[in-house]
Amino acid sequence: MTKPPLRLGLAGFGTVGQGLVQILGSNSAWVERRLGRKVAISAVAVRDASKPRGVALHQGTALLTDPLALAEREDVDIVVELMGGTAAARQLITMALSAGKHVVTANKHLLAEHGQELFALAGEKKVGLYYEASVCGAIPIVATLRESLAGNHILAVTGILNGTSNYILSRMTAKGLSYDQALRKAQKKGYAEADPYLDVEGFDAAHKLIMLIRLAHGRHYPLAQLPVMGISSISPQDIAYAREFGCQIKLIGQAQVVDGRISAGVHPMILSDAYLLAQVHGAFNAVRVVGDACGAVMLYGQGAGGLPTGSAVLADIMGLARDGCAPNNTGFPEQVLPLADILPPDQETTPRYFRFTVEDKPGVLAGLAGALGAHDISIHQMVQKVDPQAPDTSVVPIVVMTHAARQKDVLGALAQIKSFSFNKAEPVHLRVL
């Protein structure tokens, strides 16, 4: 007996929505063979129905201007939310779940902030809320953590989770560009928005990391408690010094288990060139997962774009078609996950990079070393850099690489060093992976 088509209602028809339609058009026979049924788009909701688009919809597809209507249509089995934003998307998903419809979304911001309530509602209604496309585009990290590595205790998740920031840092590293120059390049190529704040200040990566923590550890880590730092203050000077140490600077999202507690954050970090993550360039993403049974596993691929992200959306649609009445939303039986036992951020421990701008006079090195030592920070390397072309050669940078140091001790040492009269600029501090 032939199964009826699986009917979709799309909210939003931008880059990702059009990519999904393209894939469904070119791969329709393959998708039908995989599922044993057709996938059809019943309706699409857009802001402006008169706007010309590069991808044509199938004849008979309803074009709406009210996305909330999708939740009420009898010819929609799955609502696919691709609008972005939080307020309208939250309302649509709530209405769709309440009406007993499955939902597929690419909205990491919404799920990072309101995932607990939405997953609870989906569990109550026994419908699916799937979100592979919300983390790292085409990389199947959600399915990997939820299914493939489900039998592992996950010890660490470390990744380059934002393609915009990675592209900017890659251009700064390869071409010696300033941050502003590299940002303009990213905007010209379409990798960065006109307002790149969420990407470059680390919040897009933070939204994704919150979701990875849920999947990896079965715990809810409140977004407001996650330490986040972006890349807008990274200078070509520090990138050049990192290169001298055989390293690169990348924006890293990381969550790891430390003495049974979760230590997590998003920060620019210095990585040795020996790490595979250091070889991820341009607008690509990568995630490294360490499990107690599987060891280290790394996934790499395109983190954005119409076809890559559309591929992830379609994977969720097909997954819901297979999972039927028993959707696997959180990867755990409970839909409301318990709060994470968080390692206080001031207890985070990792090697460090410092750059101090100081007077070139006797006693400075001893003063810096003494301040670091007084706060239990052990120096691994210390280099005084002299630039004969600098306008003021009486002021020099000193670069210090340390062994593992606790954040509380780092902050104490920095406060002491800032009080020294020989300190002539704000010290630079980066974590080392």
Buried (B, 14 or more C-beta within 10 A) or exposed (E): EEEEBBBBBBBBBBBBBBBBBBBBEEBBEEBBEEBEBBBBBBBBBBEEEEEEBEEEBEEEBBEBEEBBBBBEBEEBBBBBBBBBEBEBBBEBBBBBBBBEBBBBBBBBBBBBBBBBEBBBBBBEBEBBBBBBBBBBBBBBBBBBBBBBBBEBEBBBBBBBBBBBBBBBBBBBBEEEBEBEBBBBBBBEEEBBEEEBEBBBBBBBBBBBBBBBBBBBBBBBBEBEEBBBBBBBEBBBBBBEBBEEBEBBBBBBBBBBBBEEBBBBBBBBBBBBEEBEBBEBBEBBBBBBBBBEEBEEBBBBBBBBBBBBBBBBBBBBBBBBBEBEEEBBBBBBEEBBBEEBEBBEBEBBBBBBBBBBBBBBEEEBBEBBBBBBEEBEBEBBEBEEBEEEEEEEEEBBBBBBBBEEBBBBBBEBBBEBBEEBEBBBEEBBBBBBB
